[in-house]
Amino acid sequence: MMSKSGKQQPNVTSKPFKILKEYQYAHTAVSELIQALDVPDPQLVYVYGPSGCGKTALISHLLLEFSEIHPEATFQLTTASEFAAKYAAASANVRIPEFQKNLRSLNLLVLEDIQSLENRTQTQRELLSVLDEILKQGGRVILSSTKPPGGLAHFHKKLVNRFHGGVCALINPLKYQSRLELLTFWAHCEQIPLETKELSLIAHKKELSPRELYALLIQLRTVSRIKQQPLNASFVKQYLEGNIEPVKTSISKITKAVCREFKISLQEIRSANRSQQFVLPRQCAMFLSRELTDKSLAEIAIYFNRKNHSTVIHAYRQIQHDLKKSPGLRQQISRIQQQLGVYLF
C-alpha cells in the first residue's frame, strides 16, 4: 500500500497499542528511525520475534508518527510476499523499470515477514538493489521477520549483511505480567467489565500471542452478550475449559467479513474468476466456512457457485498448508475471525 502522508493514513491495526517491557528496545529503535528529522544513523531497523508477538502492531502504531513528522514523505507498507508477487507480475509484464522506480523513490519502506523470501533468489537480488537505492538517497527501511538475520539460511549473504548493518531488535514472547498488563489495558479501552481476577485466568494461557489474547478477550465479550451471562470468573473459566459453546456464524457472514478484509465484492468472490486476487479470499472463505459452521462440503460449494465439493476440499487443504508458512495470512484470518467474534485455538 503506497501512501503520501497527510493524504492517507497507513494501514494500522484497529487494536489500541501499549508499550510493554518486551517491546521497549524495538519501540525505541523504530521510534528513533521515524522521528529523526535528518538522515538517521543507521537507516534500517530489523524487528524480529515469533508470529503474533506484536511486530506489526508496534510498527503500524509508530507509522502514524512518521506521517505527522514528515507530512511530505512517501512510504509503503507491504509484506515480503506481496513484494515478491508484484515483482513477478512486473517481470511477466515487462514492467520492471516502473516497479523499481516506484520503490526506489520512497522515503520509507516497511517490509513485513521478510523470511517468506527464503529460496527466492531473484526476488532477493531485486530487494537488495531496492534497499541499497533507498538507503543511498537517505531513505529509511523497517523490516520484520520471525527469524533473526543469522537464521535466514537461504538468503543472499549481501542481503543478510544489510540487515545486520541496521539495528536488530528482538521482541520476546510476553511474560505473564506483560500479558496481564496488556489484557487490563485492552479491557479498559474496549470497556469490557473484567476484573484482575478474570484477566489473570486469561493471562495464564502462556501459549497465546498478543493477537490471540485480544481475539479471546473480544470473543468472551461477544459470547457473554449473546448468551446473556455475566462476565465473571466462573464464566471465563468455563469458556477457557471449553464448557461454553462458542459463537456460531454462517457462510454468508464469513464471506462478507472476508470481502471486507480483502477489499473485494461479494459478486467477485463468488464468481468463476481465477485471478489470484479473488482465489485467495475465496479459499479463505471456504476454509472458514468449513471450520466455523456445520454446513456440508456440498452446501459450501453451492454457496460459492461450484459444481463439485472437491473445490472446497482443495481450498481447505491449501489454506491449512499456507497458514503454516505465512504469518501474513494468519494475521488476515485472525482479523476476519475477530470481525465475526469467533476464534479457533
N, C-alpha and C positions, 0 to 999 in steps of 0.2 A: 504494500500500500504506500503510494507516494503521497506526501503531504507537504504543503508550504505552510509553515507555522503562522498562526494568526488567521488563516482562512479555514483550516480544518484542524481537528484535534487528532492526535494519534489514537490508534485503536486500543485504548486502555481497557482493563478488565473492570467489571462493574463492582467487584468486591472492594470495600474500604481497605486501606493498607496501613499496617503498623510496623514500625522498625523494631524488630526483636534482636536479642543478643546474637543469634546466629546470622543475622543479616547485616550487622554493623560494618564489617570490613568491606563487603561488596557494596553496600549503600554508600559508604564514604568514597570508594573508588569511582563508582559511576557518577555520583554527585559532583565530584571534583572535575571529572571529564566534561560533564554537561555545563557546569556553571562557569568554567573558565572563559573569560572574555577574549583572551588571546589564544594562540595555539597551545593546547595543553601538552604536558610532558609527563608520561607518554600519552600518545594519541589513541591508544587502544586499550580496552578493558575486556578481559575474558572471564566471564562468570560461569562457574560450573557447580554442579551438585545433582543429586538424584531427581528423577522426574517428579514434578509436583511439589518441589521444596519451596517454590516462591520466586524463581528467577524471573519469569515473565511479569508477575505482579510488581516486583521491585523495579524492573526496567521501565515498564509502562507508566508506573507512578511518577518516576523521575522525568520521563519524556514530556510531561506537562510543563515541568520547569524549563526544559530546553526551549519549548515553543514560546514561553514568556520572555526568557532572557535573550533569545536570538530570533526575533519576530520575522526576519527576512530569510532565515536559513531554510534550506531544503533538506529533508530527511526521508528515509524509507525504513519501515519496519516490516520485516518479512521473515519467513523460515528458510532454512537452507534447502529444504525440499522444493519450495516454491521457486527459489533462485535457480535450482537445477532444472526444473520444469520449464521456466521461462528461457533459460539458456538453450535448452534442447529445441524449444519451439523457434527461437531466433535462428538457430543453426539450420533447422529444417526449412525455414522460410527465407534463408539467405539474408537475415536482418541483424547479424551480429554487431556491426558497427553502431546501429541505433541502440541496441541493448547495452553496449558498452558505454556509449555517450550518456545515456540516462543515469547510469550508476556512477560513473566516474566524476560527474559534476556535483555529486551530493556533498553536503556539509557534514552529514551524519548518516552512517549506515548501521542499522541494527539487524543482525542476522542471528536467528534463534535455531537451536538444535543442530549445531554445526556437525555433530557426529554422524548425521544422516548422509554426509557426503563421503563416507569411507568407501574406498574402492571405485570412486567416480573420478578417475584420473584427469580427464579433460575438463570437467567442471571445476576441479581443484585448481588447475592451471589458470582457468579464467578468473576464479576468485582471487588467486594470488595477484594477478595482474590488476584487478579492480582495487584490491586493498592497497597495493603499492601506489596507484594513481591517486586515490583519495588521500592517503597519508602524505604524499608528496606535495599536494596542493594545500596542506594544512587542515584537512578534514579530520573527523573523528569516527571511530568504529567501536561498536559494542557487540560482542559475540557471547552466545550462551551455549552450553553443552552439558550433557550428562557425564562427560569424561574430562579429566584434566588433559592439557595438551600432550603430555607424555603418554597418555593412554590411547591416543589416536594412532593405532598401529598401522593403518593402511592410508596414511596421509603423506603428501609430498613434504619432504624434510624442510624445504624453504618456508612452506606454509606454517608448519609447526613452529619454526623459528620466529615467524612474525607473531604468533600467539604468545610465545614465551617473552617476546620483546615488550609486551604490554604488561599491565597489572593483571595477574591471575588471582581471582578471588573465589574461594570455595564457600559454598553455603551448605552447612551440615544439616542433616535431619533434625527437626526440632525436638528438644528435650521436653520432658513432662511440663516443667514450669512455663516454658515458652508456649506450649500447646494450650495450657490453661489460660495464660495471658491473652493469647490470640482469640480463643473462644469467648472470653469475657469481653474483649473489645468488640468482636463481631455481634455478640448478643446485645450489647448496648447500642451499637449503630443500627442494627436491624429491629430494635425494640422487641426482642424475644425475651419473655419473662422467665429466664432461667437463673437460678442462684448458683453460687460457687459449688455447692454440693453436687448439683446435677451436672454442671460443666466439668467437674472433676471426673465424673464417670466416663464422659466422652473423651477427655484428655488422656485417660489411661489406655486408650486404644493406640498403642505405640505404632502399629503398622500403618496408620493413616497419615497421609501427607496433608499439608495445609489446605490444598484444594479439596481433598476428600472430607476434611473436617468441616469446611464451610458448607459443602453439599449436604453433609449429615445434619448439620445444625438447621439448615433451611428445610430439609425433609422432615425433621422432627416437628417443626412448627406446622408444616402443611398437614401431616398426619393427625396431629392433635386437634387441628381445626375441623378436619373432615369427620373425625370420629367423636368430636366434641368431648374430649378428655383433657383434664388439666395437665400442663407441662410440669410435672413434678418428678422427684427422684424415682418413684415407682414406675411411672410411665417410661422414663428414659431407660431404666434398667431392663424393663420388659422388651422395649424396642431393640436395644442392643443385643439382647439374647435371642432375638428372632421370634418372640412370642406375640408380637403385634404385627398384623398383616400390613405390608407397605401399600402405598397409594397405587391404585390401578389406573391405567390410561388406555388410550385407543390408538389404532393405526393412524387415524386422521389427525389426532393431536400430535402424535410423534412426528408425522410427516410435515405438519405446519411448523413445528419447532425446528426441524432440520432445515426447512426452507429459509427460515429467519436466520439461522446460523450461517448458511452458505450463500444467502442473498440471491436465491433463485425463486421462481414462481412454482405454485402447486402444479400448474399445467406442464411446466418443463420437467419436473421431477417424475411425473407420471407418463411422460412421453416416451417415444421409441428412440429419441436422440442418444447416440452412443458417445458423444463428446465427453471427455474426462471431467469437465466442469459440472456435468449432470450425473455421470456414472457414480462418482464417489458419494455424493449426497444420497443418491438413490440406494446405494448399497448400505449406507449408514442407517437409512430409514428402515430398510428391510431387516437389518441386524437388530435394531432396537425394537422393532415390532415383534420379532421372534422372542427377544429376551423379556420384554415388558408387558406382553399381552398373552392371552391364552388362545389366540387365533391360530388356525392351522396354516401350514405352508401354502396350501391351495388358496385359502382366503387372503393371505398376504399377497400372493401372486396376482389374484384377481383385482385387488385394490390398485396395484401398480400396472394394470392392463397387460399382464404377462400370461401367456397361454399355459406355460409349464412351471410347476413349482421348483424345478431344478435351478431356475434362475435365483430363487430365494436361497436355496442351499449354497450355491456358489457365492452369493453376496455375503452370507453369514460367515462362511469359511474364510473369505478374503479379508473381511474386516477383523475377524479374530486374529488372523496372521499379521495384518498391518498394525494392529494395536500393540503387538509385542515389540515392534520396531520403531514406531513413530510416536514420540511424546506429543507432537503437534496434534495428531489425530486424537490421542487420548484426551487432550485438553478440549477439543471440539465436542467429543462425545460427552465429556463431563459437563460442559456448558449446556448442552441440549438436555441432559438429564436434570440439571438444576432448573431449567425453564419448566420442565414437566413436574418438578417436585418429587422425583424418584432418583434412586441411586442404587447401583449394584456393588456389592462387596465380595 
